[in-house]
Amino acid sequence: MQKKKKSGSNKKIVRLVIIFILILFVMLVGYNLFGKKKSGKIKQAVKVEETIEDYGYELEDNETEYYKSLFQDLKIILNEDEIDEEKYASVICQLFLADFFNLDNKISNNDIGGTQFIYESFREDFEKLAQESIYHYVENNIYGDRKQELPIVTEVSVVDIKEASYTYLDESDDNAYQIDLKIIYEKDMGYQEDVTLVLVHHNERLEIIKMME
């Protein structure tokens, strides 16, 4: 009689373990299907259409036609025997703003635009700040079913450009650039229009180190 009771107890334990495993499996499946979509942590892979060698600038296939046109301008500038730095600085700023403030083509709130133009050491902090501000309410569009209306940048114009001295960390750049720009959107949704950017020389490139209104 004691052996039969022990066997029955073991069967009950096995059933409980199986039930627990099934519950855990259902929870994991549910998280993968719904939890990630809600949190916006999925980032859809995009194809790199073109790369400017020696500088590492990449053109992704989900960019706007306006952005792609600016990217071609950048290629022409950087392929010259003698690079016009003012033009280089200007088009970098235009590319950055055309990508950063164009939220309509972003997959989720962690798909931050224009980061390849930000000063390398500041990129991670910049992404965090963007996620907590302008990108905070961008809904996930991994399945292409987003109904949210988001801004589309149609043009970025240079208002003023001047050389300036800028000190950052333990270094300084006496030939930095300060550029005032204006953003034009397809539809006025209240997003920032006037921006001032500061660029410094870093690793053979010009990189954006400061953004101001």
C-alpha positions as CSV (number, residue, x, y, z in Angstrom):
1,M,0.0,0.0,0.0
2,Q,2.8,2.4,0.8
3,K,4.5,1.8,-2.6
4,K,1.2,2.6,-4.4
5,K,0.9,5.9,-2.6
6,K,4.5,6.8,-3.4
7,S,3.9,6.0,-7.1
8,G,0.7,8.2,-7.1
9,S,2.6,11.0,-5.6
10,N,5.3,10.8,-8.2
11,K,2.8,10.9,-11.0
12,K,1.2,14.0,-9.4
13,I,4.6,15.8,-9.3
14,V,5.3,14.9,-12.9
15,R,1.9,16.3,-14.0
16,L,2.6,19.5,-12.1
17,V,6.0,19.9,-13.7
18,I,4.5,19.4,-17.2
19,I,1.8,22.0,-16.5
20,F,4.4,24.4,-15.2
21,I,6.5,23.9,-18.4
22,L,3.4,24.4,-20.6
23,I,2.5,27.7,-18.8
24,L,6.1,28.9,-19.1
25,F,6.1,28.1,-22.8
26,V,2.8,30.0,-23.4
27,M,4.2,33.0,-21.5
28,L,7.4,33.1,-23.6
29,V,5.4,32.8,-26.8
30,G,3.1,35.5,-25.8
31,Y,6.0,37.8,-24.9
32,N,7.6,37.3,-28.2
33,L,4.4,37.9,-30.2
34,F,3.1,40.8,-28.2
35,G,5.5,42.1,-25.6
36,K,8.3,43.0,-28.0
37,K,5.9,44.7,-30.3
38,K,4.6,46.9,-27.6
39,S,8.0,47.8,-26.2
40,G,9.4,48.7,-29.6
41,K,12.6,46.9,-29.1
42,I,12.5,45.1,-32.4
43,K,14.5,46.8,-35.1
44,Q,13.8,45.7,-38.6
45,A,16.9,45.0,-40.6
46,V,17.5,47.5,-43.4
47,K,19.6,47.1,-46.5
48,V,22.6,49.3,-47.1
49,E,22.3,50.6,-50.6
50,E,25.6,52.4,-50.8
51,T,28.7,53.2,-48.7
52,I,31.2,56.1,-49.1
53,E,34.5,54.3,-48.6
54,D,37.2,55.9,-46.5
55,Y,34.5,57.8,-44.6
56,G,32.2,55.0,-43.6
57,Y,28.9,56.9,-44.5
58,E,26.1,54.5,-45.3
59,L,22.9,55.0,-47.3
60,E,20.1,52.7,-46.2
61,D,17.2,51.7,-48.5
62,N,14.4,53.1,-46.3
63,E,15.6,56.7,-46.5
64,T,13.5,59.4,-48.3
65,E,14.3,60.5,-51.9
66,Y,15.3,63.8,-50.5
67,Y,17.8,62.2,-48.2
68,K,19.2,60.0,-51.0
69,S,19.7,63.1,-53.1
70,L,21.7,64.8,-50.3
71,F,23.8,61.6,-49.9
72,Q,24.7,61.9,-53.6
73,D,25.8,65.5,-53.0
74,L,28.0,64.3,-50.2
75,K,29.6,61.7,-52.5
76,I,30.4,64.4,-55.0
77,I,31.9,66.7,-52.4
78,L,34.1,64.0,-50.9
79,N,35.3,62.7,-54.3
80,E,36.8,66.1,-55.2
81,D,40.6,66.4,-55.1
82,E,40.3,69.3,-52.8
83,I,37.3,69.1,-50.4
84,D,35.3,72.3,-49.8
85,E,34.9,72.0,-46.0
86,E,32.0,74.5,-45.8
87,K,30.0,72.4,-48.4
88,Y,31.0,69.2,-46.6
89,A,29.9,70.6,-43.2
90,S,26.6,72.0,-44.7
91,V,25.5,68.7,-46.3
92,I,26.4,66.7,-43.2
93,C,24.0,68.9,-41.2
94,Q,21.3,68.6,-43.9
95,L,21.6,64.9,-43.9
96,F,21.5,64.7,-40.2
97,L,18.4,66.8,-39.8
98,A,16.7,65.2,-42.8
99,D,17.1,61.8,-41.1
100,F,16.7,62.6,-37.4
101,F,13.5,64.6,-37.7
102,N,11.9,62.4,-40.4
103,L,10.1,60.0,-38.1
104,D,7.7,58.6,-40.6
105,N,10.2,56.0,-41.9
106,K,11.4,54.9,-38.5
107,I,10.5,51.3,-37.5
108,S,10.4,51.9,-33.7
109,N,11.4,54.4,-31.0
110,N,14.9,53.0,-30.9
111,D,15.5,53.5,-34.6
112,I,17.2,56.8,-34.2
113,G,18.1,58.7,-37.4
114,G,21.3,60.5,-38.2
115,T,23.5,58.9,-35.6
116,Q,26.3,58.2,-38.0
117,F,26.9,62.0,-38.2
118,I,27.2,62.5,-34.4
119,Y,30.5,62.8,-32.6
120,E,31.5,59.2,-32.0
121,S,32.0,59.3,-28.2
122,F,28.6,61.0,-27.8
123,R,26.4,58.7,-29.9
124,E,25.2,56.4,-27.2
125,D,24.2,59.3,-24.9
126,F,22.6,61.0,-27.9
127,E,20.5,57.9,-28.7
128,K,19.2,57.7,-25.1
129,L,18.3,61.4,-25.1
130,A,16.4,61.0,-28.4
131,Q,14.5,58.0,-27.1
132,E,13.4,60.0,-24.0
133,S,12.3,63.0,-26.1
134,I,11.3,63.3,-29.8
135,Y,11.3,59.5,-30.4
136,H,9.5,58.6,-27.2
137,Y,6.0,58.3,-28.7
138,V,7.0,56.7,-32.0
139,E,4.9,53.5,-32.3
140,N,6.3,50.2,-33.5
141,N,5.9,49.6,-37.2
142,I,7.6,46.3,-37.6
143,Y,4.5,44.7,-39.2
144,G,3.7,47.8,-41.3
145,D,0.4,48.4,-39.6
146,R,1.1,51.7,-37.8
147,K,-1.7,54.3,-38.1
148,Q,0.3,57.1,-36.3
149,E,0.9,60.3,-38.2
150,L,4.6,61.3,-38.0
151,P,6.6,64.2,-39.5
152,I,8.2,64.0,-43.0
153,V,11.1,66.3,-43.8
154,T,11.0,67.7,-47.3
155,E,13.9,70.2,-47.2
156,V,16.7,71.4,-44.9
157,S,18.2,74.8,-45.8
158,V,21.4,76.4,-44.6
159,V,20.7,79.9,-43.1
160,D,24.2,80.8,-41.9
161,I,27.6,79.1,-41.6
162,K,30.7,80.3,-39.8
163,E,34.0,79.0,-38.3
164,A,34.3,78.9,-34.6
165,S,36.5,77.6,-31.8
166,Y,35.1,74.8,-29.8
167,T,36.5,72.9,-26.7
168,Y,35.3,69.4,-25.9
169,L,36.6,67.0,-23.3
170,D,40.4,67.5,-23.3
171,E,40.6,68.7,-26.9
172,S,39.7,71.8,-28.8
173,D,39.1,72.6,-32.5
174,D,39.9,76.1,-33.7
175,N,38.4,75.3,-37.1
176,A,35.0,74.0,-36.0
177,Y,31.8,75.1,-37.8
178,Q,28.6,76.5,-36.4
179,I,25.7,76.3,-38.8
180,D,22.2,77.6,-38.6
181,L,19.6,75.6,-40.5
182,K,15.8,75.6,-41.2
183,I,13.7,72.4,-41.5
184,I,10.7,72.3,-43.8
185,Y,8.1,69.5,-43.2
186,E,5.5,68.1,-45.5
187,K,2.9,69.0,-42.9
188,D,3.3,71.4,-39.9
189,M,2.9,69.2,-36.8
190,G,4.7,71.5,-34.4
191,Y,8.1,70.0,-34.6
192,Q,11.3,72.0,-34.4
193,E,12.1,74.1,-37.4
194,D,15.2,76.2,-36.5
195,V,18.3,74.4,-35.5
196,T,22.0,75.3,-34.8
197,L,24.6,72.6,-35.1
198,V,28.3,72.6,-34.2
199,L,30.7,70.3,-36.0
200,V,34.3,69.4,-35.1
201,H,37.1,67.5,-36.9
202,H,37.4,63.9,-35.7
203,N,39.2,61.0,-37.4
204,E,39.4,62.6,-40.8
205,R,35.6,63.4,-40.7
206,L,33.5,66.3,-39.6
207,E,31.1,65.2,-36.8
208,I,28.2,67.0,-35.1
209,I,29.0,67.6,-31.4
210,K,26.3,70.0,-30.4
211,M,22.7,70.8,-31.3
212,M,20.8,73.9,-30.2
213,E,17.5,75.6,-31.0
